[in-house]
């Protein structure tokens, strides 16, 4: 399946798609350092070539309709997480969910894959599910941490997969959402041992070397040059921080790690939730 990655960061979610046999065909990322990592991973053959746009607010999804099967995005959690200001999904940063919903409406993919802080349950999950329902998508969600997949760190996250043509057409009540959340959290925990083997996947995923990738801003694009370092193994988050040694200050690498997805966990979450959605719709 072809994926469009919004808020792509340093590419943890893109690598997750590759572990599932998917292919990234386009990415949107604002931070210059994260853009440089994405370009480097294309130039060393870890990622296939794909264009990178730098602004989600002006990205036009319509040209990608019929070309993209999955729209993926971990929209900013700063207003939702415990470290944030508690503004929730109406905050300046986390409110970028509205742009993701707009792009979903333009692309009309088969699946939508969302990642965020577990606190989204009380600070905007109803909005996300309601917006997706209005677009004709049925959503499945649960909480899955990095430690569930064998990592030495917790990294507890909420994962949601919505599939087109689902049966749930209305916005869920808060009670329904909390009940479903508890059930899915228990289900995810009981599946941890089963997931362990599926999470032990080689993260190198090397492909043939491609020409230097470029970053696009609207109709403009610029080359950011090659870099040859690859991904590390567990712990995944520190490994992502070392992919472009020397290119930026340590704080940039740490920011990319903190904002990024753990690839093995993202891959496991999508596989589980998409399968559950398939059973419901089948």
C-alpha positions as CSV (number, residue, x, y, z in Angstrom):
1,X,0.0,0.0,0.0
2,X,1.1,3.6,-0.7
3,X,1.4,5.9,2.3
4,X,1.2,9.7,2.7
5,X,3.0,10.8,5.9
6,X,1.9,14.0,7.6
7,X,4.0,15.4,10.5
8,X,6.6,12.8,9.3
9,X,9.4,13.8,11.7
10,X,12.6,11.8,11.2
11,X,10.8,8.9,9.6
12,X,9.9,6.5,12.3
13,X,6.4,6.1,10.9
14,X,7.7,5.7,7.4
15,X,10.0,2.9,8.5
16,X,7.0,1.3,10.2
17,X,5.2,1.2,6.9
18,X,8.2,-0.5,5.3
19,X,8.1,-3.2,8.0
20,X,4.6,-3.9,6.8
21,X,5.5,-3.9,3.1
22,X,4.1,-0.4,2.5
23,X,5.7,2.4,0.6
24,X,5.9,6.1,1.4
25,X,5.1,8.2,-1.7
26,X,5.0,11.6,-0.1
27,X,5.8,13.3,3.2
28,X,5.0,16.6,4.9
29,X,7.4,17.8,7.6
30,X,8.0,21.4,8.9
31,X,11.3,21.0,10.9
32,X,14.5,21.5,8.8
33,X,16.5,18.9,10.8
34,X,13.8,16.2,10.4
35,X,13.6,17.1,6.7
36,X,17.3,16.5,6.4
37,X,17.0,13.1,8.1
38,X,14.3,12.1,5.6
39,X,16.5,13.2,2.7
40,X,19.5,11.4,4.1
41,X,17.5,8.2,4.5
42,X,16.5,8.4,0.8
43,X,20.0,9.1,-0.3
44,X,21.5,6.1,1.6
45,X,18.7,3.8,0.2
46,X,16.9,3.2,3.5
47,X,13.8,4.9,2.2
48,X,12.5,5.0,-1.4
49,X,12.5,8.4,-3.2
50,X,9.5,10.6,-2.3
51,X,8.8,14.4,-2.3
52,X,8.8,16.3,1.0
53,X,6.6,19.3,1.5
54,X,7.3,21.6,4.4
55,X,3.8,23.1,5.3
56,X,0.8,21.0,6.2
57,X,-1.5,24.1,6.1
58,X,-0.9,24.6,2.4
59,X,-0.5,21.0,1.3
60,X,-3.0,20.1,-1.4
61,X,-4.1,16.4,-1.0
62,X,-6.3,16.4,-4.1
63,X,-3.6,15.4,-6.6
64,X,-2.9,12.3,-4.4
65,X,-6.4,11.0,-4.6
66,X,-6.3,7.5,-6.1
67,X,-2.5,7.2,-5.5
68,X,-2.5,6.9,-1.7
69,X,-4.0,4.0,0.3
70,X,-3.1,5.3,3.8
71,X,-2.8,8.8,5.3
72,X,-0.6,8.6,8.4
73,X,0.0,11.3,10.9
74,X,1.0,11.8,14.5
75,X,-0.3,15.4,14.7
76,X,1.4,17.5,17.4
77,X,0.6,16.5,21.0
78,X,2.0,19.5,22.8
79,X,-1.4,20.8,23.8
80,X,-2.6,17.3,24.7
81,X,0.3,15.8,26.6
82,X,1.0,16.1,30.4
83,X,3.9,18.4,29.6
84,X,1.6,20.8,27.6
85,X,-0.7,23.5,28.6
86,X,-3.9,21.4,28.5
87,X,-5.5,23.3,25.7
88,X,-6.3,20.0,24.0
89,X,-7.2,19.6,20.4
90,X,-8.2,23.2,20.1
91,X,-4.7,24.4,21.0
92,X,-2.5,26.1,18.4
93,X,-0.3,23.0,17.8
94,X,-2.6,20.1,18.4
95,X,-5.3,22.0,16.4
96,X,-3.3,20.9,13.3
97,X,-5.5,17.8,13.4
98,X,-8.0,20.0,11.4
99,X,-5.5,20.1,8.6
100,X,-5.0,16.4,8.7
101,X,-8.8,15.9,8.5
102,X,-8.9,18.3,5.6
103,X,-6.2,16.3,3.7
104,X,-8.0,13.0,4.4
105,X,-11.1,14.5,2.9
106,X,-9.1,15.5,-0.2
107,X,-7.2,12.2,-0.6
108,X,-10.0,9.8,0.4
109,X,-7.6,7.0,1.3
110,X,-8.6,3.4,2.3
111,X,-7.1,3.9,5.8
112,X,-6.2,6.7,8.2
113,X,-3.5,6.0,10.8
114,X,-3.2,8.4,13.8
115,X,-0.8,8.4,16.7
116,X,-0.8,10.7,19.7
117,X,-0.6,10.9,23.5
118,X,-2.9,8.6,25.5
119,X,-4.3,11.8,27.1
120,X,-6.0,12.5,23.8
121,X,-8.9,10.3,25.1
122,X,-10.1,13.1,27.3
123,X,-8.7,16.0,25.3
124,X,-9.9,15.5,21.7
125,X,-10.4,11.9,20.7
126,X,-14.1,12.4,20.4
127,X,-13.4,15.2,17.9
128,X,-11.0,13.1,15.9
129,X,-13.5,10.2,15.7
130,X,-16.4,12.5,15.0
131,X,-14.5,14.2,12.1
132,X,-13.5,10.8,10.7
133,X,-17.1,9.5,11.0
134,X,-18.4,12.5,9.1
135,X,-16.0,11.6,6.3
136,X,-17.3,8.0,6.3
137,X,-14.6,6.3,8.3
138,X,-15.0,3.8,11.1
139,X,-12.3,4.1,13.7
140,X,-10.6,1.5,15.9
141,X,-8.1,2.6,18.6
142,X,-6.1,1.4,21.6
143,X,-3.0,2.1,23.7
144,X,0.2,0.3,22.9
145,X,3.6,1.1,24.4
146,X,7.2,0.4,23.2
147,X,7.7,-1.9,26.1
148,X,4.8,-4.1,24.8
149,X,7.0,-4.8,21.8
150,X,10.2,-5.6,23.8
151,X,11.8,-2.1,24.0
152,X,13.6,-1.0,27.2
153,X,11.5,2.2,27.4
154,X,7.8,2.8,28.0
155,X,6.7,5.3,25.3
156,X,3.0,4.8,25.9
157,X,1.0,6.0,22.9
158,X,-2.6,6.0,21.5
159,X,-3.0,4.5,18.1
160,X,-6.0,4.7,15.8
161,X,-6.8,3.2,12.4
162,X,-9.9,4.3,10.5
163,X,-11.1,2.5,7.4
164,X,-13.3,3.8,4.7
165,X,-16.8,2.4,4.4
166,X,-17.1,1.5,8.0
167,X,-20.4,0.8,9.8
168,X,-20.1,3.4,12.5
169,X,-21.5,6.6,11.1
170,X,-22.3,8.6,14.2
171,X,-20.1,10.3,16.8
172,X,-19.5,8.1,19.8
173,X,-20.6,9.2,23.3
174,X,-17.9,9.8,26.0
175,X,-19.2,6.6,27.8
176,X,-18.9,4.5,24.6
177,X,-15.4,5.8,24.0
178,X,-14.2,5.1,27.5
179,X,-15.7,1.6,27.5
180,X,-14.1,0.9,24.1
181,X,-10.8,2.4,25.3
182,X,-10.7,0.0,28.3
183,X,-11.5,-3.0,26.2
184,X,-9.0,-2.2,23.6
185,X,-6.3,-1.5,26.2
186,X,-6.9,-4.9,27.7
187,X,-6.8,-6.5,24.3
188,X,-3.6,-4.9,23.4
189,X,-2.0,-6.0,26.7
190,X,-3.0,-9.6,26.2
191,X,-1.6,-9.6,22.7
192,X,1.9,-8.4,23.8
193,X,3.5,-11.8,23.7
194,X,2.1,-12.5,20.3
195,X,3.4,-9.2,19.1
196,X,6.9,-9.8,20.4
197,X,7.9,-12.0,17.4
198,X,6.3,-9.7,14.9
199,X,8.2,-6.7,16.4
200,X,11.6,-8.4,16.0
201,X,12.1,-7.2,12.4
202,X,15.3,-6.0,10.9
203,X,15.0,-2.2,10.7
204,X,17.7,-1.7,8.0
205,X,15.3,-2.3,5.0
206,X,18.0,-1.1,2.5
207,X,17.0,-0.4,-1.0
208,X,18.9,0.6,-4.1
209,X,20.6,3.9,-3.9
210,X,18.6,6.8,-5.4
211,X,19.5,10.3,-6.6
212,X,19.6,13.1,-4.0
213,X,16.2,13.7,-2.6
214,X,14.6,17.2,-2.4
215,X,12.4,19.2,-0.1
216,X,9.5,21.1,-1.7
217,X,7.7,24.2,-0.5
218,X,4.6,24.8,-2.6
219,X,5.9,24.6,-6.1
220,X,9.5,25.1,-5.0
221,X,12.0,22.4,-4.1
222,X,15.6,22.4,-2.8
223,X,18.2,19.7,-2.5
224,X,19.7,19.1,1.0
225,X,22.4,16.7,0.0
226,X,23.3,13.1,0.9
227,X,24.3,11.4,4.1
228,X,25.2,7.7,4.6
229,X,24.3,6.7,8.1
230,X,21.7,4.0,8.8
231,X,19.2,3.3,11.5
232,X,20.3,1.6,14.7
233,X,18.6,-1.2,16.7
234,X,17.0,-1.1,20.2
235,X,16.7,1.3,21.9
236,X,14.9,2.7,18.8
237,X,14.5,6.3,20.0
238,X,18.2,7.0,20.7
239,X,19.0,5.2,17.4
240,X,16.9,7.6,15.5
241,X,18.8,10.5,17.1
242,X,22.1,9.3,15.6
243,X,21.0,9.0,12.0
244,X,22.7,12.3,10.9
245,X,25.7,12.6,13.2
246,X,27.2,16.1,13.2
247,X,24.5,17.7,11.1
248,X,22.8,19.5,13.9
249,X,23.1,20.3,17.6
250,X,22.3,17.5,20.1
251,X,19.0,19.3,21.0
252,X,17.7,18.8,17.5
253,X,18.4,15.1,17.6
254,X,16.7,14.8,21.0
255,X,13.7,16.8,19.7
256,X,13.4,14.4,16.8
257,X,13.5,11.4,19.1
258,X,10.9,12.9,21.5
259,X,8.5,13.7,18.7
260,X,9.0,10.5,16.8
261,X,7.3,7.1,16.6
262,X,8.9,3.8,17.5
263,X,8.8,2.0,14.2
264,X,8.2,-1.5,15.5
265,X,5.3,-0.4,17.7
266,X,3.7,1.7,14.9
267,X,3.9,-1.3,12.6
268,X,2.3,-3.6,15.2
269,X,-0.4,-1.1,16.1
270,X,-1.4,-0.7,12.4
271,X,-1.5,-4.4,11.8
272,X,-3.6,-5.2,14.8
273,X,-6.1,-2.3,14.3
274,X,-6.5,-2.7,10.5
275,X,-7.2,-6.4,11.1
276,X,-9.8,-5.6,13.7
277,X,-11.4,-3.1,11.3
278,X,-11.4,-5.7,8.5
279,X,-13.2,-8.2,10.7
280,X,-15.9,-5.6,11.5
281,X,-16.5,-4.6,7.9
282,X,-16.0,-8.1,6.4
